[in-house]
Amino acid sequence: MIPLTAYIQGIGVLGPGFADWPSAAAILSGAAPYFAAATVLPPPLSLPPPERRRTGPVVKLALAIGFEATTRAGAERHTLASVFSSSGGDGFNCHEICQVLASSDRQLSPTRFHNSVHNVAAGYWSIAVGATARANVLCAYDASFGAGLLEALTQLRLSAHRCSCWRTIRSIRNH
């Protein structure tokens, strides 16, 4: 059996008090103090205007950290196979759908439904970067990061393509 060797070439981070990988690395290593701050989600400028208007926080987060990771790796985004793992999909969007369905006015936006699927971030990523390579999507609640990494390593073993993997966090506070 040939051992698998893999390297992480680029990392993307965005969350409360973490603006990007360099600031997160400084905080996590103890070189800089942590200060709680609202997560600032950049607009997904890589998407065409109609799709840009339809994206929610989870997609904006996935695109932002995906772009940071692939930029740091010097990767050609459109050629990469990808693995998206999420601890629970887009809870905010699902909550909005449930509120509409529980009301007397049950008119639901087709866009809201379209964005409720578990693979929505992978779809918008493909549009944003012009990717035609496969994109696997999985969910494993609190084990999602590990499951996503294992899936990326498995795909790497099964193909000659480089894989990118990132985790979409379950909830975004203070956005």
Protein Blocks (a to p, Z undefined) as FASTA:
>chain_A
ZZdddddfbdcdddehiabfklmmmmmnopaccddddddddddfkbcfklmmmpcfklmm
mmmmmmmmmmmnopafklpccddddfkljmklmmmmmmmmmmmblcdcfklmmmmpmklm
mmmmmmmnopabdcddddehjmmmmmmmmmmmmmmmmpmbdcddddddfbdghZZ
